Amino acid sequence: MNTDIQHVNGHPRPIDPTDPAGPPPVNTDRPGVNAGRPTVNARRSGGKSGEDGGKKPSAATRLVGLARERYTFVMSTDARPYAVAIDGPNLALPLRGKTGVRQRLARLYADTFDGDVASQSALADAMTVLEGIAEDYDPVPVHLRVGSVPDGRIVVDLGTADGRAVVVSAGRWEVVDRSPVLFRRSGAMAPMPVPFRTPDGLARFHGLLNMDEGAFRQMAAWMAAAWLPDIPHPILTCKGEQGTGKSKTAQMVINLIDPSPAAKRSQPRDEKAWSRQAFTSWALCLDNISTIPRWLSDTLCKAVTGDGVVDRALFTDDDVVVLSFRRVLAMTTIDAGALAGDLAERVLMVELQLIDGNRRRSEEELDAAFAEARPAVLGALLDLLAGVLEVLPSVRLDSMPRMADFARVLAAVDQVTGWQTLPDYLAASSNVASDALEGDPFGSAVAALVEQAGTWTGTAAQLLEQLQQSGGVRPLDWPKDATRAGGKVKRLAPLLRSIGITVNDTQRSRDRHRSKLLILTRTDPEDTSASALSEPDQASLWPEEPPPNLDDFPPELH
């Protein structure tokens, strides 16, 4: 048996006795992977035994050899093994699955060894070896659609077969042939058109929508911020009555940020179904939401700020996999009262207007107009993002609202464009909180009690007793006992604060029971539209000098 070895992908492997010369060195001036090798489909010498009479390598051994010649192997930070083509785009290919290396190796094996077909067991053995190779290296970040470079540049994967990407830096962006960061792909992704610069990109997109200028500018700022991978993004919520085009608007927005054959999704049935959806897309839309169960409200909140799901690994008893993700979400609804308190603080609400009958377009016409405008709209959004990256380091807020990172981005957008997206967002957030509180019977009852009493102090049991509905009929989501009532008040605290009611649950009664007290106090509501802006002195918020290269932006952004 031939005991000579060569080092490929950092590991020794036996030389193929049917090819004593062995493969050429990997990645040496990036030659073709088959340089110096016989023609791929040429018949190999030797039958079941090689010319030297030695034993023929097993199919699994040959598969591993073929894979090492063509790929390097990495482990992602969520403990998933991937292969990266040595001479190809910077894409992480899963080892298994329909789009993985397994199928490619099966085809390559048949082409290389004169039509021989590798058995399923040989392929499985080879995948196990390759997974072991990947585990020998430190985990690396593997991004989905959007990634960042340590120097602050943002990279957007165009999703094309050639692996091209857009690299956005302070004040500029460009399309590159090879991404500087490692991306993975999923079946839920579709390619993006190559963007180009034009002065009317955003105006062309606004012309396809039925919303006022203030709402459109907030949405445009949200779309540009959607390519910032390291900040929480509020859930874009398109609100309006039937016939306002909510679903179509949300679909177009998602297909600009992260195109997908299924940009609109139905409400997931459980947390596992949600995690599968979120793992395959950077941005997604939940369509026609009327009611939101508690588990989904909590799950969406965690997806905004950063979520992690731990699950048992397949075919194991004690090993687990962790899915960690932060996502960009959109949602369509008719009634903001469906939003729970904590979720209501994490939305950007834009209202669509009713479409006049003589302005309504057919689906086919709208799709054609959108397809024509997409490259220009993408270029305008990338221009906006480049401007934000240029001024964002100098932006300071006098006070930090909820979603503070996103608020800083809006402040940067306003500095670049002269818009007023931050004040509009803060004012709209206050309205959403009020609407959500009105949609909660228990919260509305608490607010009415405090408005009447000024200050109310007591235990959760006393509060539940005092708010008992007449006739003994309770709404479905009414707390059933004191423990649930206390927890509900705590969750409602942000919404109550937005209308000027503070919640204090740090005190105890002075009797021997030492019961926890709820102290509900009416105060002046916060002026949320001015809480993050210092008027009239804005020197602490904006730099005194205008951002450099402002004239490079299209006129519509000034």
Salt bridges, closest charged atoms under 4 A:
ASP19 OD2 - ARG37 NH1 3.50
GLU69 OE2 - ARG13 NH2 3.28
GLU69 OE2 - ARG37 NH1 3.37
GLU69 OE1 - ARG70 NH1 2.99
ASP78 OD2 - ARG80 NE 3.78
ASP87 OD1 - ARG30 NH2 3.62
ASP111 OD2 - ARG107 NE 2.94
ASP114 OD2 - ARG43 NH1 2.87
GLU131 OE2 - ARG96 NE 2.96
ASP136 OD2 - HIS11 NE2 3.19
ASP151 OD2 - ARG153 NE 2.89
ASP157 OD2 - ARG185 NE 2.72
ASP162 OD2 - ARG164 NE 3.02
GLU174 OE2 - ARG172 NH1 3.77
GLU213 OE2 - ARG217 NH2 3.12
ASP258 OD1 - ARG145 NE 2.58
ASP270 OD2 - ARG269 NE 3.93
GLU271 OE2 - LYS302 NZ 3.88
ASP298 OD1 - ARG294 NH2 3.10
ASP311 OD1 - LYS272 NZ 3.81
ASP342 OD2 - ARG294 NH2 3.11
GLU345 OE1 - ARG402 NH1 2.54
GLU363 OE2 - LYS248 NZ 2.95
ASP367 OD1 - LYS248 NZ 2.51
ASP383 OD1 - ARG197 NE 3.61
ASP435 OD2 - LYS239 NZ 3.87
ASP440 OD2 - LYS488 NZ 3.00
GLU451 OE1 - ARG522 NH1 3.81
ASP481 OD2 - ARG484 NH1 2.33
ASP505 OD1 - LYS490 NZ 3.39
